[in-house]
Amino acid sequence: MSSVAVGASPPGVGDWSKPLYTAVEKADVLIEALEWIRRFRDKTTVIKIGGSVMEDPNALRHLLLDIIFMRTVGMRPVVVHGGGAAISRAMSEAGLEPRFIQGRRYTDDAARDIVERVLAYETNEHIFQRIEELGGRAAPLNFRTTNVLFGEKIQLPGDDGQPIDLGHVGGVTRVDRTTIENLCYAGIVPVIPSMCLDADKQKLNVNADTAATAVAQAMRAEKLVFLSDVNGVRRDKHDPDSLVHSLTAGQARELIASGAIESGMIPKVEACLDTLDHGVSKIHIIDGRLRHSLLLEIYTSKGVGTEIAK
């Protein structure tokens, strides 16, 4: 980037106005992006949406514009989403108390019906509709259209050694890769809710990070991006300026062992490491509330979050 002051003239060039200089700066940004656009053309990126982004219409709008941009310049974005806050609100309105066990939502029959309605239909189709309204092309992949996630019920280990039943909660064991790839080849963004079907056609609630990881592994994605409520992995979780921009798998494990990575970030980073072992090239953890954070992370040299590579 040129160091010429605003209003000053580069050597051999006449006086520049401020608007023109600003326009040239924007062109410099596009040229920087060109290298990355070429590198990632025709490559799959799985993007997990959840948390505060889902609750902020403006943040969601900018994120979906980023995804449309990615698709327009030749990348193949695949969206996997949760909807925890909306599910909890719907349960409260129905007089049901949300219950969590080891960070997982206990899902009985009544809760499962609400999860299906809110997550698989209302949220899924809202994201699809917003992409279409913003000028992109998308496909909602839910139980009413085409389901692409299949799995089985999971249980958690209890302190007494006995398994803990979570109700209708599952893990993904198979992804319909062909359907997702065909949509990507056609220039359409697949939008996948974090639910799956088991062998008996029972609908199961799936942790959204887990679902995104399964999709990225099945697709052998170039990148898996987790949109978080923090700016990435920090050496000090209370200090945003302690952000670690790039980590190897070994360095990430060292930060977990030292306690620098703790609490809710541990399972996310461990999921990242497992995904790297299954063929995904890079994982990114970024703050989804930052305007255009997705484009800044992928199409600039420094990025705005944490990149984890094998």
Residue, then its C-alpha position, 0 to 999 in steps of 0.5 A: m500500500s502506498s504511503v503517500a499522504v491524502g491529497a499529496s501526489p505520487p511521483g510523476v502524477g498531478d495533484w490528486s483529490k481526496p475522493l480520487y485517492t480514496a478510490v485508488e486505495k479501494a482499488d489496491v484492496l481489490i488487487e490484494a484480494l485478487e491473489w486469494i480469489r484466484r487461489f480459492r476459485d472452485k474451492t469449497t468453504v463451509i461456514k458455520i453461522g450461529g450465536s449473536v450473528m443470528e440475532d442481529p439482522n444487520a450483522l446477518r445481512h452483511l455476512l450473507l452479502d459476504i457469502i454472495f460475494m464469495r459465490t460470485v467470484g468462484m468460491r463454493p460456500v456451504v452454510v451450516h447453521g444453528g439457532g439456539a437463542a430462537i429455540s430457547r425463546a420458542m420453548s419459553e413461549a410454549g412454557l418449556e424450560p430449556r435444559f442443558i447437560q454438559g453444554r448440550r440441549y436436552t431434547d425430549d419430544a416437545a423440545r424436538d418438535i420446537v427445534e424442528r419448526v424453529l431451526a429446520y424450517e423457520t431459521n433455515e428458510h429465512i436464511f435462504q430467503r435473505i440470500e435470494e433477496l440480496g441477489g444470490r441463489a440458495a437452496p434450503l436443505n431441510f426435512r421438507t426439501t432435501n435432507v443431507l445429514f444422517g446420524e444416530k443418537i448420542q449419549l454422554p459419559g456421566d461422572d458415575g460411568q453411566p451414560i447420560d441420555l440426551g433425548h433426541v440428540g444425535g451426531v452425524t455419521r453420513v453426509d449426502r455429499t453428492t447433493i451438496e456438490n451438485l448445488c455448488y456446481a450450479g452456483i447455488v449456496p446450500v443452507i443446512p440446518s443442524m439436524c439429522l435423520d437416524a436409520d429409523k427416520q427419527k429427527l435428531n438435534v445436532n450441535a451446530d459446530t459438530a454438524a459443520t465439522a461433519v460437512a467440512q470433512a465429507m466435502r474435503a473443504e478447503k476451509l471451515v469457518f466458525l463465526s464466533d462472538v469473539n475475534g478468535v483464539r486469544r492468549d488472554k481471553h479478556d484481551p482482544d489485542s492478544l489475538v493469535h492470527s495463525l496457529t499450527a495444530g501443535q501450537a493450538r494443543e500447547l495453548i490448551a495445555s497451558g490454559a490459554i485456551e479454556s472453557g467453551m473455546i476448548p471443544k471448538v478448537e479440538a473440533c478444528l484439530d480433528t477436522l484438520d486430521h480429516g482433510v480440511s486444509k484450514i480452519h478459521i475462527i472469526d467474530g461474526r459481528l464485525r462487518h464483512s469479517l468473512l471477506l476480511e479473513i479470506y481475501t486479505s493477507k493478515g485476516v481478522g481472526t485466527e487461522i489454524a492449519k495442520 
